[in-house]
């Protein structure tokens, strides 16, 4: 099988389809326009395909060749030359599958017409239903995706570099401790706030928390107390109660040189990668987190969603000096909704309400 993927403005179809057919294809050809933007994007996608193939093809039969063809979108001759080059790669045109889902119109229309006339097939992926239609010269067949990507595969195929991720076995080992620390989040938040300005030895009481943290070697780890405990608690809630294909916690990713970002929680379902930002705080600058999350989602996944989880304080409060503080203004909430970002903000944490919202928003 030869898979031909046309690079367009979105890559949400190239990744799931190439992953679906990874064990069947012996060539994957990326067709892209000669514009500067598409050339740069093609390098990243090609790098990701090569990295994925090297990492996951453990048997010679699983290996496939990654190729690329540059075309001029406005030139019939250039697109036709591309067609001829691909046709020469096989003695049986029925082995060619053209993924034209997100491709530039001129390239997709012309190549689809030419390949269908030879008995080849054209793929149209539905990113919302996670299905694809297989077009041939006499009809259409619809198929469900059988092999959904895990998080590592998604990142690799996007051409990103994984720097760190919390080991799932470590998370499981200290799960009981995390759940005990999180039984009363309001009380634990008070403890973590005290920890911000003084050492553990100077904090009176909270002997149960001190004993639990000591048992996992985190008694003197301020970052763990003030952030990681809550993040791991949310991780376990999601893993234990919701049906995602894969969930990661404590992730750092390099999108490109000198551009990295940390993620509290990553979740993938039906080839869509999502994230949750976890904050156990009295207040935060909501506008900053909405803008930040909106920006990083452009890198993470064209079709992914996000959630900002802020627990521990009222959305609106008045300071001792009489000033009004707002975590998320109406404008922040409107911008978040537009950017596919949910905001879950509350002074007290309602586990079931949170899970219901995650289920409704992401699944």
C-alpha positions in Angstrom: 0.0 0.0 0.0 1.2 3.5 -0.8 -0.4 6.2 1.3 -0.3 9.7 -0.2 -1.0 12.6 2.2 -1.7 16.1 1.0 -0.4 18.7 3.5 -3.0 21.5 4.1 -3.6 24.1 6.8 -4.5 21.4 9.3 -2.7 18.1 10.1 -5.6 16.5 12.0 -6.2 14.0 9.2 -2.6 13.1 8.4 -1.7 11.8 11.8 -4.8 9.5 12.5 -4.8 8.0 9.0 -1.0 7.3 8.8 -1.3 5.7 12.3 -4.3 3.6 11.2 -2.4 2.2 8.1 1.1 2.0 9.7 1.3 -1.8 9.4 -0.1 -1.9 5.8 1.8 0.7 3.9 5.3 0.4 2.5 5.5 4.0 1.4 4.1 7.2 2.8 4.4 10.2 0.5 3.8 13.7 1.8 2.7 16.1 -0.9 3.1 19.8 -0.1 2.9 23.2 -1.7 6.1 25.2 -2.4 5.1 28.2 -0.1 7.5 28.9 2.7 5.0 28.0 5.4 4.1 24.6 3.9 7.8 23.8 3.3 8.6 24.4 7.0 5.6 22.4 8.1 6.5 19.5 5.8 9.9 19.3 7.4 8.3 18.9 10.8 5.8 16.3 9.6 8.4 14.3 7.7 10.7 14.3 10.8 7.8 13.1 12.9 7.0 10.3 10.4 10.6 9.2 10.3 11.0 9.3 14.1 7.8 7.3 14.6 8.7 4.7 12.0 12.1 4.2 13.7 10.7 3.9 17.2 7.7 1.7 16.5 8.7 -0.5 13.5 10.3 -3.4 15.4 9.9 -5.9 12.5 11.1 -5.4 8.9 7.5 -5.9 7.6 6.4 -2.9 9.7 8.8 -0.5 8.2 7.8 2.0 5.6 9.6 4.5 3.5 8.8 8.2 4.0 9.0 10.4 0.9 8.0 13.9 -0.1 7.0 15.7 -3.3 6.8 19.5 -3.6 4.3 20.9 -6.0 3.1 24.3 -7.1 -0.5 24.6 -6.2 -1.4 26.9 -9.1 0.4 24.8 -11.8 -1.4 22.0 -13.6 1.9 20.8 -15.0 3.5 20.6 -11.5 0.5 18.7 -10.0 0.4 16.4 -13.0 4.1 15.7 -12.7 3.5 14.7 -9.1 0.7 12.3 -10.2 3.1 10.7 -12.7 5.9 10.3 -10.1 3.5 8.5 -7.7 2.0 6.3 -10.4 5.5 5.1 -11.4 6.1 3.8 -7.8 3.7 0.9 -8.2 2.7 -1.6 -10.9 -0.8 -1.7 -9.5 -2.6 1.7 -9.0 -5.1 0.0 -6.8 -2.4 0.0 -4.1 -2.5 3.9 -4.0 -4.6 5.5 -1.2 -4.8 9.3 -1.5 -5.6 11.1 1.8 -7.1 14.4 0.5 -9.0 15.4 3.6 -7.2 18.7 4.5 -5.2 19.2 1.3 -5.2 22.4 -0.7 -8.2 22.4 -3.1 -6.3 22.6 -6.4 -4.0 19.7 -5.5 -6.7 17.5 -3.9 -9.2 17.9 -6.7 -6.8 17.2 -9.5 -5.0 14.3 -7.9 -8.3 12.7 -6.7 -9.8 12.8 -10.2 -6.7 11.3 -11.8 -6.2 8.5 -9.2 -9.8 7.5 -9.1 -9.7 7.0 -12.8 -6.9 4.5 -12.3 -8.8 2.5 -9.7 -7.0 4.0 -6.7 -8.8 5.0 -3.6 -9.3 8.5 -2.0 -9.6 8.9 1.8 -11.8 11.5 3.5 -11.3 11.6 7.3 -14.0 12.8 9.6 -12.2 14.3 12.6 -15.4 14.6 14.6 -16.6 11.1 14.2 -13.1 9.5 14.0 -14.2 7.7 10.9 -13.1 7.8 7.2 -14.8 7.4 3.9 -13.0 5.4 1.3 -13.9 6.7 -2.2 -13.5 4.6 -5.3 -14.6 5.0 -8.9 -18.0 3.4 -8.3 -18.9 4.3 -4.7 -18.0 5.1 -1.1 -17.4 2.9 1.9 -17.4 4.1 5.5 -15.0 2.7 8.2 -14.4 3.3 11.9 -10.8 4.0 12.9 -9.5 0.8 14.6 -6.2 2.1 16.0 -6.3 5.3 18.0 -3.0 7.0 18.8 -1.6 7.2 22.3 -0.1 10.4 23.6 3.5 9.5 22.7 2.6 8.6 19.2 0.7 11.8 18.7 3.6 14.0 19.9 6.1 12.1 17.9 4.1 12.2 14.7 3.7 16.0 15.1 7.4 16.2 15.2 7.7 17.3 18.8 10.3 16.2 21.4 9.2 14.8 24.7 11.5 16.1 27.4 9.9 14.7 30.6 6.8 12.9 31.8 6.0 11.5 35.2 6.4 7.7 35.3 3.0 6.0 35.6 4.4 3.4 37.9 5.6 6.1 40.3 2.2 7.7 40.2 0.6 4.4 41.1 3.0 3.7 43.9 2.2 6.9 45.8 -1.5 6.9 44.8 -2.8 6.0 48.2 -0.8 8.8 49.8 -2.0 11.4 47.3 -5.6 10.4 47.8 -5.3 10.7 51.6 -3.6 14.2 51.2 -6.5 15.3 49.0 -9.4 14.1 51.1 -9.9 17.6 52.4 -8.6 20.0 49.8 -9.6 23.1 51.7 -7.4 22.0 54.7 -4.6 20.8 52.4 -4.6 24.2 50.6 -4.2 25.9 54.0 -1.2 23.7 54.7 0.3 24.3 51.3 -0.1 28.1 51.7 1.7 28.0 55.0 4.5 26.0 53.4 5.0 28.8 50.9 6.6 31.1 53.5 8.2 28.8 56.0 9.8 25.5 56.4 7.9 22.4 57.4 9.6 22.4 60.8 8.1 25.8 61.6 4.5 24.8 60.7 2.5 23.8 63.8 0.1 20.8 63.5 -0.7 18.9 60.3 1.2 15.9 61.6 -0.8 13.6 59.3 0.3 15.5 56.2 3.9 15.6 57.4 3.9 11.9 58.0 2.3 11.1 54.6 4.8 13.4 52.7 7.7 11.9 54.6 6.6 8.4 53.6 7.1 9.2 50.0 10.2 11.3 50.4 8.5 14.6 49.6 8.4 16.3 53.1 10.8 19.1 52.1 9.7 19.4 48.5 7.8 22.7 48.3 6.9 22.4 44.6 5.4 19.0 45.2 3.3 20.2 48.1 2.1 23.4 46.4 1.4 22.0 43.0 2.1 18.3 42.3 -0.2 16.8 44.9 -3.3 18.5 43.4 -2.2 17.6 39.9 -1.7 13.9 40.8 -5.0 13.8 42.5 -6.8 15.1 39.4 -4.8 12.6 37.3 -6.1 9.7 39.4 -9.7 11.0 39.3 -9.5 11.0 35.5 -7.8 7.6 35.1 -10.1 5.9 37.6 -13.4 7.3 36.4 -13.2 8.3 32.8 -12.7 6.5 29.5 -9.7 8.2 27.8 -7.4 6.3 25.5 -4.3 7.5 27.4 -3.6 10.0 30.2 -0.2 11.6 31.2 0.7 13.9 34.0 3.6 16.3 34.5 4.7 16.6 30.9 7.3 18.9 29.3 7.4 19.1 25.5 9.7 20.9 23.1 7.7 22.1 20.1 10.7 23.5 18.3 14.1 24.8 19.3 13.9 27.2 22.3 10.1 26.7 22.5 9.0 24.4 25.3 5.9 24.1 27.5 4.8 22.2 30.6 1.4 20.5 30.9 -0.2 19.4 34.1 -2.5 16.8 32.5 -2.6 15.5 29.0 -5.4 13.2 27.8 -6.2 11.7 24.4 -9.4 10.3 23.1 -10.2 9.3 19.5 -7.1 10.9 18.2 -7.8 14.3 19.9 -5.2 15.5 22.4 -6.5 17.6 25.3 -5.1 19.3 28.4 -6.1 20.4 31.9 -4.2 23.2 33.8 -4.6 22.5 37.6 -4.4 25.3 40.2 -5.2 24.9 43.9 -5.0 28.7 44.8 -7.0 31.5 46.4 -6.8 33.5 43.1 -5.1 33.7 39.8 -4.8 36.0 36.8 -7.4 34.4 34.6 -6.7 36.5 31.6 -3.1 35.3 31.5 -4.0 31.6 31.7 -6.7 31.9 29.0 -4.3 33.6 26.6 -1.5 31.1 27.4 -3.7 28.1 27.0 -5.1 29.4 23.7 -1.6 29.8 22.4 -0.3 26.4 23.3 -3.4 24.6 22.0 -2.4 25.9 18.5 0.7 23.8 18.8 -0.7 20.8 20.8 -3.6 19.8 18.6 -5.7 21.6 15.9 -8.8 19.9 17.3 -8.0 19.5 20.9 -9.7 21.1 23.9 -8.5 22.5 27.2 -9.7 23.2 30.7 -8.4 25.6 33.3 -9.2 24.2 36.8 -9.0 26.7 39.6 -10.0 25.5 43.1 -9.6 27.3 46.4 -11.0 30.8 46.1 -14.1 32.8 45.0 -14.1 34.1 41.5 -14.7 37.6 42.9 -13.3 38.8 46.2 -12.6 42.1 47.9 -9.1 42.7 49.3 -8.5 44.2 52.8 -7.7 47.5 51.0 -11.1 47.4 49.3 -10.0 46.5 45.8 -12.0 44.0 43.8 -10.2 41.0 42.5 -11.7 38.8 39.7 -10.1 35.5 38.5 -12.1 35.2 35.3 -14.0 38.2 33.9 -16.9 37.8 31.5 -14.4 38.7 28.7 -12.0 36.0 29.8 -14.8 33.4 29.8 -16.0 34.5 26.4 -12.5 34.3 24.9 -12.0 30.9 26.6 -15.2 29.6 25.1 -14.2 30.8 21.6 -10.8 29.1 22.0 -12.3 25.8 23.1 -11.2 26.2 26.7 -13.5 25.3 29.6 -13.2 27.1 32.9 -13.9 25.1 36.1 -13.6 27.5 39.0 -14.8 27.1 42.6 -13.8 27.8 46.1 -14.6 24.2 47.2 -14.0 21.2 45.0 -17.0 19.0 44.0 -15.5 15.8 42.7 -18.6 14.6 40.9 -19.4 17.9 39.4 -15.8 18.2 38.1 -16.0 14.7 36.6 -19.3 15.4 34.9 -17.9 18.5 33.3 -14.8 16.8 32.1 -16.9 14.0 30.7 -19.2 16.4 28.9 -16.5 18.7 27.6 -13.9 16.2 26.4 -15.7 13.0 25.8 
